[in-house]
Amino acid sequence: KKKKKKKKKKKKKKKKKKKKKKKKKKKKKKKKKKK
């Protein structure tokens, strides 16, 4: 009887995606002039 060799399966590594951070725009406050 011949013994069959079992083949090992290779696991694939998953690549992580990098998230891009959005820059927040600062709003300028307008000063009201008193007459």
ZIZIJO-V514094 format. One record per pair of residues at least 4 apart in sequence whose ideal C-beta (glycine too) atoms are under 6 Angstrom apart, sorted by sequence separation. I is the first residue (numbers start at 0). GAP is how many residues later the second one is. If there is no record, write none. Layout:
I|GAP / I|GAP
//
This chain:
none
//
